[in-house]
Amino acid sequence: MSEFSLFFAQNVDCDTTEEFIVSTRFKDKDGKPAAWKLRSMTEDENQECRKAATRKIKGKNGVYTPEIDANDYMAKLMTASVVYPDLKNAELQRSYSVLGAEALLRKMLLPGEFAALGERVQALNGFGTDMNELVDEVKN
C-alpha cells in the first residue's frame, strides 16, 4: 500500500463507537450502571447540527447576521452522537413528557451528567484533541 493510498476512503476508520457511563442512575437488570453507546460523526453531520442551531439576527440598518446558539448546537451534536438509548424513540420521550431528542436529553440528565456527556461527545468527534499533542504523538 502506497503512502498516498492511506487517505483513500476504504482505508480510513470512519465510524468510531464507544460505550460511556453517563450516569449511575440508569441501571441494568443486574443493578450495574447502564452504558450509553456513542458514535463519531462526519463533518457533514456536524455542519447540519451547526446549521440547525444557527439563527439570523437583525442588526443595525436591517442587516441580518447568522448567530449560533451554542447550547442548542451542543445539544444537537450530543443527540446526533448518541446511538443508545434511542433518543428519538416516542415511547421514551412520552415517559419524560417531552417531544424531541434534545428536550429528552435535557430532561433525562442532571446538569453535571449533561456536561460530562458533552465533553465525551466532543472528544469522540475530535474537538478535544490539541494539535500540539498530535504532533508529539507523531514524533514518538
Salt bridges, closest charged atoms under 4 A:
GLU18 OE2 - ARG120 NE 2.40
GLU43 OE2 - ARG50 NH2 3.39
GLU45 OE2 - ARG39 NH2 2.80
ASP72 OD2 - ARG55 NH2 3.59
ASP72 OD1 - LYS76 NZ 3.70
GLU102 OE2 - LYS76 NZ 3.76
GLU113 OE1 - ARG25 NH2 2.84
